[in-house]
């Protein structure tokens, strides 16, 4: 039996080019190979003061048996402050959450993690 390298030397390997149709459709080969331009990044949002947590309680009622942590804050923070807090918490600890009826709801029992 021939060596592996000898078996494949005479075979011609062909690859399908998904952009070959572009060259035949009026676009030149140089236009078909130009990388697409990425949109410019928008300016980051200004830093928003994160509100202090007043209380965190868990609920299971009306949620299909799933546990959620309901978080309330000192004072009445604005919606932007709540959204900034929720986004930072979700990113830092890898949990899901949303704002429902003016309170922040996080998936799972997160009371101990909120204390730290």
ABEGO torsion letter per residue (X at the ends): XBBAAAAAAABBBBBBBAAAAAAAAGBBAAAAABBBBBBBBBBBBBBBBBBBBABBBBBABGAGGBBBBBBBBBEBBBAAAAAAAAAAAAAAAGBBBBBBGGBBBBBEBAAAAAAX
